[in-house]
Amino acid sequence: MSLIDRVQLRSRPARRLRPIPLSAVFGALSPNLIFAGFFFLAPVVFVLLYSLGTLSFLTLEVHWGWTTSSYSAIVHAPYLTTFVRALWIAVATVALCAPLGFAISLVIVRASPRRKVALFLLVLFPFWTSFIVRTYAWTNILGPRGYIANLTADMGHRVTLLGTDWGILIGMVAAYLPMMALPVYVSLSRVPDTLVAAARDLGAGEWRIMRTLLIPGAAPGLAAGALLVGIPASGEYVVPAVLGAGKVTLVGGLLAQELQDNGNYPLGAALTVGLIVLMMLMLIAARLLQWLWSRRPPAPAPPPYEAPNTADTVTAAQ
């Protein structure tokens, strides 16, 4: 091939990419679609169908009457009260885990490399033991003969947190705190140390650095941690079952009672749909907060620096 032919070959216009046929796209996605439809969509459809049925208390058989009586039942006490209690405990768990997870992550980020590994292992240490064992360990602290009860008894009034909302809240925070600390640590580790050092050199205090650099930098991790903590906390079963001591029941325990003990599948399915709606509302609220955070007004710019006039300075000195 001559030199002219090579130049002409290189100067040819590039071919346009042909669009991929839609059948090829669905063919490539079909295994994922089948998996998602079989394991995610089909159970939700069955739950919806069961929630519209009725239960015969004589034969314990489900009749498909396409009624909304189960949904009418869950909007009244005691089911509505249980949903409200589960919601406020989930929100309180997120509200307590957020500052604690931020503080733990900040300590890990500012530690030396050797201490950083040790502190990071301490955060992961609870995952090395069984979740049920960790939850039962709190009964020795919150129970009537636990450390808190003995300490408050020495003060004149014995306080037993086992079987109360506060005891469940303490157990939830202890269980889900690592799920908040890990994403916050990832976000804080992306804040450059040189940026923090530059802020200190320019005279910014620790509180201003925290407010203008660290908290905005940790915002994505806090948002992810809020979802990782709030969604499972709203339907938690083990912690209320153990630390509730049969006195406090949340949505998870109510579902187990209706499905396993009573065999009321329509009502249990309606409670499941209500829990799904509650989680979707939490996702929508998180997305709304993220949108509001992205539209916040920018920080005011500092006034422009004006160099002093040398002639005026000399005149004033004279």
C-alpha positions, 0 to 999 in steps of 0.5 A: 500500500502506497503512502497516498493510499494510507493517507486516504485511509486515515482521512476517511470519516468514522463510521456511525455507531449503529443503534443496538436493537431493543430485542438485544437489550431485553435479551441481555437483561432477561436473566436479571429481569427474571431473577428480580421478577421471581424473587422480588416482584412475585412475593409483593404481588402475593402479599397484595393478593392476600391482603385483599382476602378474608379469613374464615375463623372457623376453618382458618381458610382464606377467601378471595373476596377482594375486600379492604377490611384488613386495611380498615383494621390496621388504621385503628388501634392497636395496629396504628399505635404500633406503627406510630411507635415503630416510626418514632423509635426508627427516627430516634435511632437515626437521630442518635446514631447520626452524631455518634457515628459522625464523632466515631468516624471523625476520631478514626479519620484523624487518627494515625495509620496504626491507630486507624486500623485498630479503631476501625476493627473496634467498629467492626468487632460487633459483627464478629458475634451473633446479633441475637447474642449481642441483643441478649447481652443488653438484658444484663445491663437494662434488666431489673438486676442490671447495672443501670438498675443497681446504679439508680437504686443507689441514688434512691430510685431503681429504674428498669429500662427492660420492657420499655421504649427507651430500653428498645431504643438503646438496643437499636442504637447499639445494634445499628451504630456501625451501619451509620459510622461506616458510610460517614467514615467513607465520606469524611475520608474524602475531605482533603486534609490540606483543605482543613489545614488551609482553613486553620491557617486562615484563622478558622476555628474548630467549630467553623471547620466543622460547620463549613467543611466536615459536616457538608463533607459527611452529608452523603455518608449521613444520608446513606447511613440514615437509610441503612439504619432507618429502614431496617429499624422500622421493621426490627423484630429481634431487638423489640422481642428481646428487650421489650420483654413481652411488654412492648411490641413493634411492627415486626412482632405484630407481624409474627403474632398475626402470621405465626400465632393467629394464622391471619394471613390477610391481616398480616399481609396488610401489615406488611403492605403498611410496612412497605409504605412506611419504608417508601415514605422514609425513602421519599423523605430522604430524597426530599431532604437531599434535594433541599440540601442540594438547593441550599443557598451558597455561602456568602463570598468574602469581601474583595481584598483591597490593597492599601494605597501606598501614598495614603499610608505615607501621608498618614505617617507624615 
